[in-house]
Amino acid sequence: MALTDDQKRRIFEEEKLRKEMQGKSVVVSVILSFLIPGLGDLYCGSWVKALIFFALDFLSFILMFAMGIGVFLYAPVWVCGLISAWLSANKSEQRKIKKVDKTLVQES
């Protein structure tokens, strides 16, 4: 039993929508940010936040070796990086859902 062109098109569109609904993974984002603050934001496409976290991370490393106070700066940067990565991934997921909802409304 062969599929008609209309059925093939519908299956293709449903598969395309399913792929579009997948936002950035929160777990992957947090794990990346756990390794290096800012990497999770970079994964989610938040370039400005990622650059800020990279700069703060670099600064805390320099201060750690130069003055020994970088440890006190690194801990808050690391925690804020984890939270920021989690929020960026959630925001990415919400944007994808809104985009798919718009697509579905336009098709109706």
Secondary structure as GFF3:
##gff-version 3
##sequence-region A 1 108
A	DSSP	alpha_helix	5	21	.	.	.	ID=ss1
A	DSSP	alpha_helix	26	35	.	.	.	ID=ss2
A	DSSP	alpha_helix	39	44	.	.	.	ID=ss3
A	DSSP	alpha_helix	47	66	.	.	.	ID=ss4
A	DSSP	alpha_helix	70	107	.	.	.	ID=ss5
###
